[in-house]
Structures are given as structure tokens and as C-alpha cells.
Amino acid sequence: MSTRKQRIHNLDVTVWVGKRGTSAVTEELNDQLAEQEFVKIKFHRAARADGDAEELATELAEQTNATVVQTRGHTAVLER
């Protein structure tokens, strides 16, 4: 059985945030969080004009009633 840390590390990115910002992915993220424990998100350069990955991940977590598990570079993992 893999540990929580290993499961998070092995996740594929399934949500990409681009120039349309976090509001463009909120519904998709909500759907994915309803179906799986963790969701990995990548923030493209255009999205980061509105803030760094940590700020954007926190914003998405608030919008989807989720928790930021990890941010690393331009990616974040959320759970609900």
C-alpha cells in the first residue's frame, strides 16, 4: 500500500489554469474533487500574472471548499 505522500507525488495533472484564470476551472475542479481524493493543478505563466501558485491554489480551494495539500513550483494539489 502506498503512502499518502507517494500517491500525491504520482498524481498526473488533470486541471490546467491558464489566461482565463481560476474561475474558468472551478466547475471542472469541483467535479474532479467529488470523484477522487486528490487533484493536481498546474498554473501556466498567463495565470500566474494574477499571483503565484500558492495564492492561486488558495483561491481555488476557497472556491471549491477544498484544502491545499501541497504547492510545488507551478503545481498544487487539493483535496476535499
SVG drawing of the C-alpha trace seen along z (x, -y; Angstrom):
<svg xmlns="http://www.w3.org/2000/svg" viewBox="-19 -40 28 42">
<polyline fill="none" stroke="black" stroke-width="0.4" points="0.0,0.0 1.4,-3.4 1.6,-6.2 -0.3,-9.5 2.9,-11.3 3.6,-8.7 0.0,-8.9 0.3,-12.7 3.7,-12.5 2.4,-10.0 -0.6,-12.1 -1.0,-13.3 -2.0,-16.9 -5.7,-16.9 -6.5,-20.6 -4.6,-23.4 -5.2,-27.1 -4.4,-29.5 -5.0,-33.1 -8.8,-32.8 -7.8,-32.4 -9.2,-30.2 -12.9,-30.9 -12.6,-29.1 -11.7,-25.8 -13.8,-25.9 -16.6,-23.7 -14.3,-21.1 -12.2,-21.1 -15.4,-20.6 -16.4,-17.6 -13.0,-16.0 -12.8,-16.6 -16.2,-14.9 -14.8,-11.8 -11.3,-11.5 -9.3,-12.2 -6.7,-14.5 -6.5,-16.7 -3.2,-18.1 -3.4,-21.5 -0.8,-23.3 -0.7,-27.0 0.6,-28.3 2.5,-31.5 -0.5,-33.5 -2.4,-32.5 0.5,-33.4 0.2,-37.1 -2.7,-37.2 -0.5,-35.8 1.9,-32.9 0.9,-29.3 0.3,-29.3 -2.1,-32.3 -4.0,-30.8 -4.2,-27.4 -5.7,-29.0 -8.2,-30.9 -9.3,-27.7 -9.5,-25.9 -11.8,-28.6 -14.0,-28.5 -14.4,-24.7 -14.5,-24.1 -11.2,-22.1 -7.8,-22.2 -4.4,-22.9 -2.3,-19.8 0.9,-20.9 2.2,-23.6 5.5,-23.0 6.8,-25.1 3.9,-25.9 1.7,-23.0 -0.6,-22.4 -2.6,-19.5 -6.0,-20.0 -8.2,-17.6 -11.7,-17.6"/>
</svg>
